[in-house]
Amino acid sequence: MSKGATVGGLLCAAGAALRAAGIGNARREARLLLAHALEATPEALLREPGAPVPPALAARFEALLARRAARTPLALLTGRTGFWTLDLEVNAETLIPRADSEALVEAVLATGRAPRRVLDLGTGTGALLLAVLSAFPEARGVGVDLRPGAAALAARNAARNGLSARAAFLAGDWAAALAARFDLVLSNPPYVPSGEIAGLMPEVAAHEPASALDGGPDGLAAYRALCAALPGLIAPGGLAVLELGAGQAEAVGALAAAAGLRVAGLREDLGGVPRAILLESGQSPIVGTAPRG
């Protein structure tokens, strides 16, 4: 495919190869991969489909294409992904941020509150903390991750997005090293039941860290730890917003109530799945799911 290659020819062949590998949005992914290989923008490729591609760059693209067809995630091949308004570096140390997690940021904005002290537990790339800091210019925050490599990655993402002055990142076991209270506590914890990890799509099961996926036998192990810690972390009038797996709202709500927390609401993701649970001090039953928008 390399000899005499053009942008349009490479994209056509690559789209077919990715479709054959069972990858959705094959043409779009092919375009993003080629743009990465050529260090160009996707828009530039569309403007010049007949442009020749040097053999060395075509070979680079074909190597990336083969890895994507083998189900290496696109974001790990390009080393970056978008989340909220952010451009984030990603690597194999962390989960790749997903659009569904933006429901947590939307949930915070929908409360009308303006948190000034923010904590992100299991911060990964720093996506949640940095998105909230970008939305609230007066806020400052701390992100904690068990993996030092993830904490370092999150710090690089803070610098990448001009937020280093308001964000700090630590390696630690949840909030064990913290002695402070926060207006907002965020977390996207591991919530996949251990026995279901192998059945996830290959991009996730084979390429994302098991420690960021595995929620124990019932998927709720991390929520038990979080709910036990949250009463000592939420400041008076503060809020915690946790990401949920599908179908976990009732169980997590019960864990929160047992810990003396009140479920203040739920927020759906783009697919209509309750994805974010809002917790405050006190107790009450789960309220209705908040609509998007």
Backbone bond lengths (Angstrom), bond angles and torsions (degrees), N, CA, C in turn:
res aa  C-N    CA-C-N  psi(-1)  N-CA   C-N-CA  omega(-1)  CA-C   N-CA-C  phi
1 M - - - 1.473 - - 1.525 111.12 -
2 S 1.364 118.86 -18.52 1.465 120.41 -172.35 1.515 113.47 -74.72
3 K 1.332 118.89 -39.56 1.453 121.48 -172.48 1.521 110.86 -66.95
4 G 1.341 115.94 126.56 1.459 120.58 179.69 1.516 113.53 64.82
5 A 1.305 117.79 26.89 1.464 121.40 -175.47 1.519 110.97 -72.07
6 T 1.338 114.39 146.32 1.459 122.29 172.16 1.519 108.27 -123.26
7 V 1.330 115.29 163.90 1.465 119.84 178.31 1.519 110.47 -56.55
8 G 1.323 117.05 -50.60 1.459 120.39 -177.08 1.518 112.63 -63.74
9 G 1.326 117.30 -40.22 1.453 120.69 179.68 1.519 112.30 -65.31
10 L 1.331 116.05 -42.68 1.452 119.63 178.00 1.523 111.59 -64.06
11 L 1.331 116.12 -41.68 1.464 119.04 -179.36 1.526 111.37 -65.17
12 C 1.318 117.00 -41.07 1.468 120.51 -179.39 1.534 110.36 -62.81
13 A 1.327 116.81 -48.17 1.457 120.39 -179.52 1.530 111.40 -66.88
14 A 1.328 116.72 -38.53 1.458 120.27 -178.51 1.521 111.32 -68.59
15 G 1.329 116.68 -41.18 1.452 119.38 177.78 1.522 111.26 -59.05
16 A 1.331 116.28 -42.41 1.459 120.20 178.81 1.527 110.97 -64.29
17 A 1.337 117.04 -40.61 1.457 120.66 -179.31 1.526 111.67 -65.36
18 L 1.320 116.67 -40.34 1.464 119.70 179.96 1.526 111.33 -71.54
19 R 1.319 117.16 -37.56 1.473 118.93 175.64 1.521 110.14 -61.60
20 A 1.327 116.58 -41.93 1.467 120.41 179.55 1.529 111.41 -64.02
21 A 1.332 116.57 -26.79 1.465 120.93 178.39 1.523 112.23 -84.08
22 G 1.341 117.01 0.58 1.457 120.90 177.57 1.504 115.03 83.28
23 I 1.322 117.04 22.75 1.462 121.46 -177.59 1.524 109.88 -97.27
24 G 1.321 115.72 125.39 1.454 120.79 177.00 1.518 111.08 -72.26
25 N 1.341 116.52 161.10 1.470 121.20 -178.47 1.524 111.25 52.60
26 A 1.337 115.69 41.52 1.459 121.00 -172.61 1.527 112.18 -59.32
27 R 1.323 117.67 -44.43 1.463 120.06 -178.12 1.524 111.07 -64.20
28 R 1.332 116.65 -41.97 1.466 119.83 179.45 1.525 110.42 -64.08
29 E 1.325 116.87 -44.53 1.464 119.37 -179.65 1.523 111.13 -64.56
30 A 1.330 116.54 -38.58 1.460 119.40 177.18 1.526 110.42 -60.55
31 R 1.321 116.36 -41.40 1.466 120.42 -179.68 1.531 111.10 -65.36
32 L 1.331 116.85 -41.82 1.463 119.74 179.25 1.527 111.37 -66.25
33 L 1.322 116.57 -38.83 1.467 119.78 177.99 1.524 111.45 -65.93
34 L 1.339 116.51 -42.84 1.455 119.27 -179.74 1.531 110.58 -66.80
35 A 1.309 116.85 -40.38 1.462 119.51 177.12 1.527 110.53 -59.63
36 H 1.315 116.70 -40.52 1.461 120.70 178.34 1.531 110.51 -64.96
37 A 1.318 116.52 -44.69 1.469 120.39 -178.50 1.522 111.54 -63.77
38 L 1.345 116.61 -35.87 1.460 121.08 -177.18 1.531 112.76 -92.46
39 E 1.349 115.67 -3.39 1.475 120.50 -175.46 1.524 110.00 54.58
40 A 1.324 114.27 46.75 1.463 122.28 179.05 1.527 108.09 -126.00
41 T 1.325 116.24 175.69 1.454 120.11 174.89 1.528 109.43 -93.30
42 P 1.336 117.83 151.66 1.461 119.48 175.65 1.524 112.47 -57.48
43 E 1.326 116.22 -34.60 1.469 119.95 179.84 1.524 111.05 -64.74
44 A 1.320 117.01 -38.37 1.469 120.26 179.14 1.522 110.68 -62.81
45 L 1.321 117.36 -36.38 1.458 120.32 178.77 1.527 110.95 -64.47
46 L 1.310 116.54 -38.90 1.462 120.30 -179.74 1.519 111.41 -67.46
47 R 1.325 116.54 -31.18 1.470 119.62 -178.64 1.521 112.10 -75.24
48 E 1.320 117.40 -26.07 1.475 119.51 -174.14 1.533 111.34 -131.90
49 P 1.336 116.89 65.87 1.471 118.61 -177.95 1.524 113.82 -64.39
50 G 1.333 117.00 -22.93 1.463 119.35 -178.99 1.509 114.37 -90.70
51 A 1.346 117.20 1.53 1.464 120.29 -178.23 1.521 110.39 -64.08
52 P 1.345 117.29 135.08 1.474 119.64 178.15 1.525 110.89 -71.63
53 V 1.315 115.88 149.25 1.454 122.35 177.88 1.529 107.88 -115.32
54 P 1.331 118.23 119.44 1.471 120.46 179.93 1.525 111.23 -54.94
55 P 1.322 116.97 145.92 1.475 120.52 -177.24 1.523 114.39 -53.46
56 A 1.328 117.81 -39.81 1.467 119.43 -178.48 1.520 111.44 -64.88
57 L 1.340 116.54 -39.32 1.458 119.61 179.58 1.526 110.95 -74.14
58 A 1.332 116.29 -35.52 1.465 119.00 176.09 1.525 110.48 -62.87
59 A 1.341 116.08 -39.71 1.464 119.87 178.81 1.529 110.66 -66.30
60 R 1.329 116.23 -38.75 1.459 119.74 176.73 1.525 110.14 -60.87
61 F 1.319 116.43 -44.17 1.458 120.89 179.07 1.525 110.94 -62.64
62 E 1.317 116.89 -43.70 1.463 119.91 -178.32 1.522 111.65 -63.81
63 A 1.333 117.56 -33.82 1.468 120.42 176.65 1.528 110.43 -66.55
64 L 1.329 116.32 -42.52 1.463 120.05 176.72 1.522 110.80 -63.51
65 L 1.322 115.74 -41.90 1.458 121.15 -179.19 1.532 110.67 -61.06
66 A 1.313 116.66 -42.53 1.462 119.87 179.87 1.527 110.92 -62.47
67 R 1.320 116.92 -39.31 1.467 119.92 178.31 1.527 111.04 -68.06
68 R 1.327 116.48 -38.63 1.478 118.16 178.24 1.528 110.78 -67.52
69 A 1.332 116.97 -39.52 1.461 119.80 177.80 1.521 111.19 -63.30
70 A 1.340 116.53 -27.06 1.460 121.74 176.00 1.526 111.89 -84.51
71 R 1.328 116.66 6.17 1.458 126.36 171.37 1.525 114.63 81.14
72 T 1.349 117.11 23.30 1.460 118.65 164.62 1.521 108.00 -67.82
73 P 1.330 119.62 132.04 1.464 120.20 -177.46 1.534 112.46 -58.47
74 L 1.311 115.58 142.74 1.456 121.23 178.98 1.521 111.25 -55.54
75 A 1.333 117.39 -42.98 1.466 120.29 -176.71 1.527 111.79 -63.83
76 L 1.330 118.03 -33.28 1.468 119.49 177.75 1.519 111.35 -72.35
77 L 1.319 117.45 -25.58 1.469 120.45 177.52 1.524 111.14 -77.26
78 T 1.318 116.67 -38.44 1.464 119.45 -179.85 1.529 111.91 -89.02
79 G 1.341 116.62 -19.26 1.458 120.36 -179.94 1.505 114.24 77.74
80 R 1.325 117.82 15.10 1.462 119.38 -178.00 1.523 110.26 -156.94
81 T 1.320 114.88 159.21 1.459 120.12 173.91 1.520 108.28 -154.77
82 G 1.317 116.23 162.51 1.456 121.30 176.08 1.516 110.45 -98.45
83 F 1.337 116.45 144.65 1.465 122.36 174.02 1.515 107.25 -149.94
84 W 1.334 115.87 128.08 1.465 121.06 -175.73 1.523 107.86 55.52
85 T 1.321 119.24 -120.11 1.468 121.31 175.61 1.524 111.40 -105.65
86 L 1.323 117.39 13.77 1.453 122.46 -170.70 1.516 112.30 -100.16
87 D 1.330 115.04 152.93 1.459 122.43 169.51 1.518 105.96 -110.27
88 L 1.327 117.12 116.45 1.451 121.46 -171.33 1.518 112.15 -115.79
89 E 1.326 115.30 138.97 1.460 120.82 167.51 1.528 108.02 -76.15
90 V 1.329 116.85 140.58 1.461 121.10 175.72 1.520 109.17 -130.37
91 N 1.330 114.92 154.65 1.462 120.29 172.54 1.522 108.64 -154.61
92 A 1.314 116.72 -176.43 1.457 121.05 -173.56 1.528 113.24 -73.12
93 E 1.337 118.57 -2.49 1.461 121.60 178.91 1.528 112.32 -73.88
94 T 1.338 117.33 -21.03 1.462 119.89 -169.96 1.522 111.72 -136.78
95 L 1.326 114.55 166.62 1.450 119.79 167.39 1.521 109.59 -65.37
96 I 1.310 116.42 150.64 1.459 121.91 173.72 1.528 107.66 -84.24
97 P 1.324 118.94 122.51 1.469 119.54 -179.32 1.525 111.45 -57.65
98 R 1.327 114.74 142.08 1.454 121.10 -178.14 1.522 110.38 -121.12
99 A 1.321 115.17 155.17 1.466 120.18 -178.57 1.525 111.67 -59.52
100 D 1.332 118.30 -31.95 1.463 120.46 179.79 1.527 111.46 -57.32
101 S 1.334 116.90 -33.52 1.463 120.13 -177.81 1.528 112.25 -70.56
102 E 1.328 117.58 -15.87 1.458 119.73 176.40 1.529 111.27 -63.99
103 A 1.339 116.66 -17.75 1.463 120.06 176.40 1.527 111.30 -59.05
104 L 1.336 117.64 -29.95 1.467 119.63 179.00 1.522 110.56 -68.20
105 V 1.326 116.68 -41.35 1.470 120.26 178.68 1.525 109.65 -66.33
106 E 1.324 116.80 -42.39 1.462 120.98 177.39 1.524 110.92 -60.55
107 A 1.336 116.21 -39.48 1.462 120.06 -179.91 1.520 110.87 -62.79
108 V 1.323 117.06 -40.96 1.469 120.25 178.07 1.523 110.59 -63.75
109 L 1.323 117.07 -46.44 1.462 120.59 -179.67 1.529 111.45 -62.09
110 A 1.331 116.25 -36.67 1.462 119.99 -177.04 1.524 112.58 -68.84
111 T 1.326 118.56 -19.32 1.467 120.05 179.29 1.520 112.06 -72.59
112 G 1.338 117.32 -20.82 1.455 120.16 -176.60 1.514 113.68 78.99
113 R 1.331 117.47 2.70 1.457 120.99 178.96 1.529 109.89 -86.25
114 A 1.317 115.44 159.12 1.465 120.52 178.19 1.525 108.35 -126.23
115 P 1.319 117.86 85.03 1.466 120.34 -177.61 1.527 111.53 -64.62
116 R 1.325 114.98 144.58 1.460 119.74 177.73 1.530 112.02 -110.44
117 R 1.330 117.35 -25.75 1.463 122.46 179.15 1.525 107.50 -120.67
118 V 1.316 116.93 117.03 1.459 122.24 -172.17 1.525 109.87 -124.37
119 L 1.324 115.54 138.46 1.468 122.61 176.62 1.519 108.50 -124.59
120 D 1.325 115.95 134.02 1.471 122.10 177.70 1.527 107.61 -121.92
121 L 1.334 116.27 112.28 1.461 121.79 -177.25 1.526 109.99 -97.04
122 G 1.337 115.99 126.05 1.456 120.41 -172.46 1.515 109.61 74.99
123 T 1.312 116.55 50.37 1.468 121.86 -165.59 1.530 114.11 -67.14
124 G 1.334 118.57 -27.42 1.470 119.84 179.43 1.516 111.71 60.89
125 T 1.320 116.66 -120.33 1.468 121.41 178.09 1.523 112.91 -73.34
126 G 1.333 116.87 -8.14 1.462 120.69 -173.61 1.510 112.95 86.84
127 A 1.328 117.38 7.96 1.463 121.48 -170.72 1.520 113.06 -55.72
128 L 1.326 118.18 -50.72 1.463 120.17 -175.47 1.520 111.31 -65.84
129 L 1.323 116.73 -49.17 1.462 119.63 -179.59 1.517 111.20 -60.18
130 L 1.309 117.86 -47.04 1.460 120.59 -176.84 1.518 111.66 -67.26
131 A 1.329 117.71 -35.44 1.465 119.85 176.94 1.523 110.74 -63.62
132 V 1.328 116.77 -43.48 1.469 119.87 179.43 1.523 110.38 -66.99
133 L 1.325 117.86 -42.28 1.470 119.28 178.17 1.522 111.35 -62.46
134 S 1.341 116.99 -35.08 1.468 119.18 178.45 1.520 111.43 -67.18
135 A 1.336 116.52 -27.61 1.460 120.67 -179.06 1.524 112.83 -85.92
136 F 1.335 116.94 -21.39 1.465 121.67 -177.32 1.530 108.93 -127.16
137 P 1.314 117.63 93.54 1.475 121.14 -173.61 1.518 114.95 -61.88
138 E 1.331 118.14 -20.48 1.467 120.52 179.70 1.518 112.52 -89.26
139 A 1.325 117.43 -5.09 1.462 120.88 -174.76 1.527 111.44 -85.07
140 R 1.314 114.37 151.24 1.451 123.02 171.29 1.526 107.70 -130.16
141 G 1.339 116.28 155.03 1.448 116.05 -175.59 1.509 114.71 -153.24
142 V 1.347 113.39 166.46 1.457 123.17 177.94 1.521 107.95 -126.34
143 G 1.320 116.15 133.68 1.447 121.64 173.81 1.515 109.70 -114.01
144 V 1.331 116.90 136.01 1.463 121.82 -178.71 1.520 108.88 -123.66
145 D 1.326 116.52 135.25 1.453 120.75 175.03 1.525 108.63 -140.93
146 L 1.324 115.67 144.41 1.456 120.07 179.97 1.523 112.12 -63.53
147 R 1.339 116.70 -30.33 1.466 121.69 -175.63 1.531 110.43 -94.32
148 P 1.330 118.06 119.72 1.465 119.96 178.43 1.525 112.76 -56.25
149 G 1.333 117.06 -36.22 1.459 119.29 178.97 1.510 112.88 -63.35
150 A 1.326 116.56 -34.49 1.461 120.04 177.71 1.527 110.54 -69.79
151 A 1.336 116.65 -43.23 1.462 119.35 178.16 1.528 111.11 -60.50
152 A 1.321 117.19 -38.63 1.467 120.83 177.63 1.520 111.18 -66.98
153 L 1.319 116.47 -39.48 1.469 120.24 177.26 1.526 110.64 -62.81
154 A 1.328 116.66 -44.62 1.467 120.09 179.15 1.519 111.29 -60.65
155 A 1.334 117.02 -38.82 1.467 120.05 177.92 1.524 110.77 -63.78
156 R 1.318 117.14 -39.45 1.474 119.49 176.53 1.531 110.60 -64.01
157 N 1.321 116.82 -37.44 1.458 119.38 179.09 1.522 112.07 -68.81
158 A 1.318 116.85 -32.98 1.466 119.39 174.31 1.521 109.86 -61.69
159 A 1.343 116.55 -44.93 1.461 120.24 178.10 1.516 110.95 -64.54
160 R 1.303 117.10 -41.07 1.466 122.76 -178.26 1.522 111.33 -59.68
161 N 1.335 115.62 -31.84 1.461 120.20 -176.19 1.530 113.13 -108.52
162 G 1.330 116.59 16.57 1.457 120.67 174.71 1.513 114.83 68.78
163 L 1.347 117.36 30.22 1.458 120.55 -175.22 1.530 112.98 -119.92
164 S 1.327 117.44 10.30 1.465 120.02 -176.53 1.520 113.05 -59.04
165 A 1.313 118.32 -33.50 1.457 120.83 -176.55 1.516 112.50 -67.95
166 R 1.327 116.51 -17.99 1.468 119.56 -176.80 1.522 113.41 -117.10
167 A 1.316 118.40 6.99 1.465 121.20 -176.90 1.519 110.72 -134.55
168 A 1.323 116.08 137.47 1.460 122.36 174.10 1.521 108.00 -128.97
169 F 1.326 116.40 148.15 1.464 120.67 -176.38 1.521 109.97 -130.92
170 L 1.335 115.11 137.58 1.448 122.80 -176.16 1.521 109.97 -129.74
171 A 1.321 116.27 151.39 1.456 121.74 169.88 1.520 107.88 -97.46
172 G 1.336 117.04 125.25 1.454 120.17 -179.04 1.513 111.64 -173.31
173 D 1.314 116.03 173.10 1.461 123.66 -178.38 1.521 108.87 -92.55
174 W 1.336 116.39 97.10 1.459 122.65 -174.87 1.531 109.33 49.74
175 A 1.328 118.13 -124.67 1.469 119.86 -174.87 1.521 112.07 -105.41
176 A 1.331 117.29 21.02 1.468 120.33 -173.86 1.520 113.13 -58.82
177 A 1.325 117.68 -31.10 1.468 120.21 -176.15 1.524 113.09 -94.79
178 L 1.331 117.51 5.04 1.459 120.51 -174.64 1.524 110.94 -103.70
179 A 1.326 116.02 141.37 1.463 122.08 175.27 1.525 107.44 -133.06
180 A 1.321 115.78 63.80 1.467 121.04 -177.86 1.526 108.21 -153.09
181 R 1.316 115.34 166.24 1.461 121.58 175.47 1.527 108.91 -118.77
182 F 1.313 115.22 153.26 1.456 121.01 -171.39 1.526 110.34 -131.54
183 D 1.338 114.90 148.20 1.462 120.14 176.07 1.526 111.32 -69.34
184 L 1.335 115.84 -29.48 1.456 121.07 -178.42 1.523 109.24 -142.60
185 V 1.328 116.11 128.19 1.461 122.09 173.56 1.524 107.57 -116.12
186 L 1.323 115.96 125.76 1.457 122.46 -179.93 1.523 109.52 -113.55
187 S 1.320 116.84 149.94 1.457 119.26 171.53 1.523 110.49 -162.82
188 N 1.322 114.70 136.19 1.460 122.42 166.50 1.530 105.67 -114.93
189 P 1.339 117.09 86.20 1.462 120.08 -171.89 1.526 112.02 -82.63
190 P 1.322 117.49 167.83 1.469 119.63 171.77 1.527 108.92 -63.37
191 Y 1.333 117.85 128.72 1.470 118.35 -178.48 1.527 114.42 -140.11
192 V 1.311 117.85 11.39 1.459 120.25 177.34 1.529 108.62 -85.70
193 P 1.334 119.48 126.51 1.470 119.63 174.91 1.521 110.73 -56.01
194 S 1.317 116.26 139.12 1.467 121.16 -173.91 1.520 112.51 -51.28
195 G 1.316 116.74 -42.24 1.451 120.91 -176.09 1.507 114.96 -71.96
196 E 1.349 117.17 -9.04 1.462 120.40 -177.55 1.524 113.13 -101.29
197 I 1.327 117.40 -7.57 1.467 119.85 -174.55 1.524 111.36 -62.85
198 A 1.320 117.42 -43.61 1.462 120.52 -177.25 1.523 112.11 -62.65
199 G 1.326 117.64 -23.64 1.456 121.49 -179.45 1.515 114.69 -90.05
200 L 1.326 117.80 0.78 1.458 120.76 177.10 1.526 109.75 -70.56
201 M 1.324 116.69 164.82 1.452 119.89 177.53 1.530 109.58 -56.62
202 P 1.339 117.58 147.58 1.471 119.90 -173.77 1.517 114.05 -56.42
203 E 1.334 117.25 -34.78 1.462 120.01 179.97 1.528 111.25 -57.10
204 V 1.334 116.21 -34.50 1.461 120.88 -178.23 1.527 111.04 -88.19
205 A 1.325 116.10 -54.10 1.467 120.36 -173.67 1.522 112.78 -60.76
206 A 1.318 117.20 -37.26 1.462 120.17 -174.01 1.519 114.19 -97.01
207 H 1.344 117.88 -13.73 1.468 118.61 -169.83 1.525 114.82 -127.30
208 E 1.321 118.96 -14.93 1.462 119.53 179.80 1.527 108.93 -104.07
209 P 1.330 118.21 148.25 1.468 120.65 -171.67 1.525 112.55 -63.64
210 A 1.315 116.17 129.16 1.465 120.80 -178.97 1.523 111.42 -59.49
211 S 1.334 116.77 -33.48 1.462 119.74 -178.40 1.523 112.11 -64.45
212 A 1.320 117.63 -23.59 1.464 121.37 178.89 1.526 112.14 -91.43
213 L 1.325 116.67 -4.72 1.461 122.12 -179.58 1.523 112.84 -108.98
214 D 1.327 116.49 -39.85 1.457 122.65 -165.58 1.524 111.88 -76.05
215 G 1.326 115.44 109.31 1.456 121.28 178.97 1.510 113.95 -96.93
216 G 1.339 117.35 17.63 1.458 119.89 -179.22 1.514 111.66 85.85
217 P 1.328 117.87 -179.16 1.469 120.97 -174.47 1.524 114.70 -54.91
218 D 1.337 117.52 -36.87 1.464 119.98 -178.96 1.527 113.04 -107.67
219 G 1.326 117.91 3.23 1.461 121.50 -179.59 1.509 114.49 80.72
220 L 1.326 117.76 2.70 1.463 120.59 -171.71 1.529 114.07 -111.51
221 A 1.334 118.24 4.16 1.461 120.14 -174.62 1.525 112.05 -58.07
222 A 1.321 117.91 -44.98 1.466 120.37 -178.30 1.525 111.31 -66.89
223 Y 1.338 117.02 -35.08 1.465 119.20 179.13 1.527 111.06 -66.05
224 R 1.322 117.37 -34.85 1.465 119.60 177.08 1.530 109.96 -61.51
225 A 1.324 115.98 -44.95 1.468 119.61 179.11 1.522 111.04 -65.67
226 L 1.320 116.66 -42.61 1.462 120.10 -178.73 1.528 111.41 -65.50
227 C 1.323 117.21 -46.35 1.462 119.63 -177.71 1.524 111.26 -64.28
228 A 1.330 116.73 -32.84 1.461 119.14 176.47 1.525 111.33 -67.88
229 A 1.336 117.40 -33.66 1.461 121.04 -176.41 1.523 113.70 -86.20
230 L 1.319 117.47 -29.29 1.466 120.30 -170.43 1.528 114.67 -60.00
231 P 1.346 120.89 -38.94 1.470 117.62 179.86 1.523 113.21 -57.01
232 G 1.327 118.55 -27.50 1.454 121.45 177.98 1.508 114.25 -90.70
233 L 1.346 116.85 -1.16 1.460 120.96 -177.73 1.524 113.64 -111.60
234 I 1.327 117.01 -27.26 1.466 120.62 -176.93 1.524 109.52 -83.02
235 A 1.326 116.15 123.99 1.462 121.34 177.30 1.527 109.68 -71.12
236 P 1.337 117.98 159.25 1.465 119.98 175.15 1.538 110.38 -52.95
237 G 1.312 115.66 129.61 1.451 120.59 -177.51 1.511 113.92 79.28
238 G 1.326 116.64 3.83 1.459 120.76 -177.23 1.513 113.21 -87.34
239 L 1.324 114.53 -175.00 1.461 121.42 -169.34 1.522 109.13 -149.57
240 A 1.327 116.27 145.88 1.459 121.61 168.19 1.523 107.93 -117.20
241 V 1.329 116.58 140.44 1.461 121.93 176.94 1.525 107.34 -128.38
242 L 1.328 115.92 116.25 1.458 121.97 -176.65 1.520 110.05 -114.84
243 E 1.329 116.07 142.90 1.465 119.07 173.23 1.520 109.28 -77.87
244 L 1.348 115.24 145.34 1.454 122.66 179.88 1.516 110.63 -116.36
245 G 1.331 115.76 148.25 1.444 120.01 164.67 1.514 109.51 -81.11
246 A 1.327 116.79 163.15 1.468 120.61 -178.89 1.523 110.00 -58.49
247 G 1.322 115.80 129.97 1.453 121.39 176.04 1.513 115.36 80.22
248 Q 1.321 118.51 10.59 1.466 120.56 -175.22 1.527 113.97 -100.53
249 A 1.313 118.76 -2.14 1.463 120.89 -172.63 1.525 112.03 -59.04
250 E 1.317 117.02 -46.44 1.471 119.46 -176.41 1.524 111.10 -65.61
251 A 1.317 116.96 -44.80 1.462 120.07 -178.41 1.524 111.42 -65.58
252 V 1.334 117.24 -42.50 1.464 119.71 179.25 1.528 110.11 -68.31
253 G 1.321 116.61 -37.41 1.457 119.57 176.40 1.520 111.97 -60.61
254 A 1.333 116.52 -38.95 1.459 120.04 178.50 1.526 111.11 -67.37
255 L 1.325 117.68 -40.06 1.464 120.45 176.71 1.530 110.47 -62.75
256 A 1.335 115.87 -41.29 1.466 119.96 179.78 1.526 110.88 -63.60
257 A 1.340 116.77 -45.02 1.458 120.25 -179.71 1.521 111.25 -61.97
258 A 1.330 116.71 -39.71 1.463 120.20 179.01 1.518 111.75 -64.53
259 A 1.338 116.73 -24.91 1.469 121.38 178.65 1.521 112.50 -90.77
260 G 1.342 116.72 4.17 1.456 120.03 178.75 1.509 114.47 86.90
261 L 1.329 117.04 19.90 1.456 121.74 179.20 1.523 110.30 -103.83
262 R 1.317 116.37 154.67 1.457 122.30 177.74 1.516 110.04 -108.97
263 V 1.320 116.94 131.89 1.466 120.56 176.52 1.523 108.43 -82.31
264 A 1.326 116.18 112.03 1.455 122.06 -174.56 1.518 113.06 -92.06
265 G 1.325 118.62 -11.30 1.454 120.05 179.15 1.510 112.16 164.49
266 L 1.315 114.80 170.88 1.452 123.64 175.95 1.515 108.36 -129.74
267 R 1.309 116.17 153.04 1.467 120.87 178.08 1.521 108.95 -130.46
268 E 1.322 116.74 131.76 1.455 121.36 -179.55 1.519 111.95 -83.91
269 D 1.354 115.23 154.16 1.451 119.92 171.39 1.529 109.80 -89.52
270 L 1.314 117.46 -172.45 1.458 121.22 -176.84 1.527 112.74 -62.76
271 G 1.333 117.07 -24.23 1.451 121.05 179.41 1.510 113.68 -90.49
272 G 1.323 117.59 5.18 1.453 120.67 179.86 1.513 114.34 81.81
273 V 1.338 117.80 11.80 1.464 122.24 179.48 1.530 109.07 -90.87
274 P 1.344 119.54 130.03 1.465 119.43 173.97 1.522 109.92 -57.32
275 R 1.327 116.75 113.81 1.463 121.93 -170.19 1.520 112.89 -114.59
276 A 1.326 117.73 -23.80 1.466 121.09 -178.67 1.520 108.88 -128.11
277 I 1.322 116.02 133.94 1.462 121.41 175.60 1.521 107.93 -114.30
278 L 1.330 116.28 133.15 1.460 122.87 -177.57 1.517 108.55 -104.71
279 L 1.325 116.60 126.96 1.454 122.08 -174.91 1.523 110.60 -124.07
280 E 1.339 114.94 139.76 1.456 122.48 175.76 1.522 108.92 -130.66
281 S 1.307 116.93 171.77 1.458 120.37 173.22 1.523 109.80 -67.54
282 G 1.325 117.30 145.92 1.452 121.45 -178.56 1.503 110.92 105.21
283 Q 1.328 116.96 -179.43 1.451 121.83 -177.14 1.517 111.10 -132.36
284 S 1.338 115.11 142.11 1.462 122.31 170.94 1.508 106.53 -168.94
285 P 1.347 118.43 162.61 1.463 119.76 176.30 1.519 111.06 -70.73
286 I 1.326 115.97 164.44 1.450 120.91 177.60 1.517 110.27 -61.17
287 V 1.319 116.70 134.68 1.461 121.39 175.67 1.512 108.35 -90.27
288 G 1.342 116.71 175.04 1.455 121.18 -177.11 1.510 112.53 -64.53
289 T 1.319 115.07 156.42 1.461 121.13 179.31 1.508 110.59 -67.43
290 A 1.321 116.51 130.58 1.455 120.53 178.34 1.511 109.50 -77.05
291 P 1.331 119.28 133.45 1.459 120.54 177.84 1.498 111.39 -71.20
292 R 1.319 116.35 159.00 1.455 120.95 173.43 1.523 108.71 -75.70
293 G 1.356 113.44 160.51 1.467 118.37 173.23 1.502 111.09 106.64
